[in-house]
Amino acid sequence: MGDNLMHQSVSLLHVKDPLFKRMGASRLARFAIDDQRRMKIVEIGGAQELLNMLGSARDERTQKEALKALSALSKSDEAVKALHNGGAISVIKSTPDTFEDAEIGAYKSNLLKRFQDLRYDISS
């Protein structure tokens, strides 16, 4: 899984169609298997694009894919720092909870707990 595929996956996050956004996020979640790849995703703008995707998502499936990919990135302390600097906490908190898909709440809770574990203030 080379850099080119990572770049293409981030490019999919720019497309207006939510299906392509979900495909890009899903790929990034699969690429984020070690700290080196997670940081590569952050460096090429994937983390910020995932936050943008989450903030603008109008449907639950798109929100869930964005949260899933952000969760995969959050396994790296450095990626969490980059997410925090990108305003992740407010974006994650502003994502509405849903009764239809409990995974969204679980991803949100786990991400916020990860920020808390690393001593970031999540009260705002």
NUDOVEX-212570 format. One record per residue (C-alpha): z, x, y; residue in three letters. Coordinates in steps of 0.001 Angstrom, whole numbers, plus 524288, in hexadecimal, padded with zeros to 5 digits. Layout:
% NUDOVEX-212570
ZXYALA ...
***
This chain:
% NUDOVEX-212570
800008000080000MET 7FAD38080F80B12GLY 7FC55807D9819A5ASP 7EF958007681B22ASN 7F4EB7F4C581399LEU 801407F4F381BCBMET 7F92F7F4ED82843HIS 7F0DB7E9BD82316GLN 7FD237E22281FAFSER 8027A7E3E082D69VAL 7F52B7DFBD832BESER 7F62D7D31882B04LEU 802617CFD4832DALEU 7F9D77CF1A83F25HIS 7F1097C461839C3VAL 7F3BD7B68983E7FLYS 7F2BF7B05583107ASP 800607AF6182AEAPRO 7FAC07B1C181D54LEU 7F60D7BF4C8213EPHE 802EF7C21982802LYS 80A237BE8981B7EARG 8010F7C73E81390MET 803A67D2BA81CB1GLY 812567D09C81C53ALA 8123A7CF5780D8CSER 80ADF7DC2D80C3DARG 8144F7E31981567LEU 81FD87DE2280D76ALA 819A27E4148014DARG 816D27F0FE8082BPHE 824EE7F26980CE9ALA 829F07F89E80068ILE 8302D804EC80602ASP 83535809DB81320ASP 828FE811EB815B0GLN 81FF98063481444ARG 829357FD5481BB8ARG 82928806BB82724MET 81A61807F782678LYS 819827F92B827F0ILE 8229E7F9FE833B4VAL 81AB78052F839ADGLU 80DC77FDED838D3ILE 813A87F20583F65GLY 815E17E99283374GLY 824257E6A683644ALA 821617E1E584413GLN 815CD7D9DB83F6DGLU 81E447D389834FBLEU 828147CFE183F82LEU 81D1E7CA47847D2ASN 818227C2DE83BFFMET 825A17BD538393CLEU 827AB7B97384768GLY 81ACF7B22B84836SER 81A6E7AC6383A74ALA 818DB79DB583A60ARG 81A6779B5F82BDAASP 824E379ED482211GLU 81C207A660818BFARG 818427AFB5823A8THR 826647B130827FAGLN 82A8C7B40881A0CLYS 820367BEA58180DGLU 823E47C52D824E0ALA 832547C4D782159LEU 82F7B7C9ED813B5LYS 827ED7D59081934ALA 8326A7D83482375LEU 83C877D7BF818A5SER 834DD7E1E4810EDALA 8343F7EAB081CF4LEU 842BF7E8FC81F9FSER 8465A7F102813B1LYS 844367FCF181C4FSER 84E927FFD2826A7ASP 844498059482FBDGLU 83BB37F99482E3FALA 8476F7F0F183181VAL 849777F8F583DCFLYS 83B367F6F184190ALA 83C437E86583EB3LEU 8487E7E79184718HIS 8419E7EE9A85237ASN 836677E4EB850C7GLY 83F497D945852E7GLY 8402F7D50A844BDALA 84D8E7CEC88457AILE 849C37C48E84F90SER 83CD87C1B1848ABVAL 843877C01E83B7BILE 84E4A7B79284130LYS 8446A7AEF084831SER 83D287AC1583B8BTHR 840F779E36837E0PRO 8482E79BD282B3FASP 8418B792CD821BCTHR 84628789D28171BPHE 8396A78AC180F76GLU 839B27996780D7EASP 8470379F8980B43ALA 840D97AD1780A52GLU 83EB37AD2E81907ILE 84D547ABB981B56GLY 8503C7B60481116ALA 846DB7BFE181737TYR 84C657BD22824C5LYS 85A547BEA281FFASER 857697CB46818A9ASN 850427D1318243ELEU 85B317CDD582DB5LEU 865367D3328241ELYS 85D5D7DFD682349ARG 85DE27E14083222PHE 86C727DE6C831C8GLN 86EB07E85C826E2ASP 868507F2B482F72LEU 8713E7EEEC83AB8ARG 867457E7F884333TYR 86C837DCC984B62ASP 866AA7D01A8465AILE 86EBE7C6FF84EFASER 8644B7C55985973SER 
***
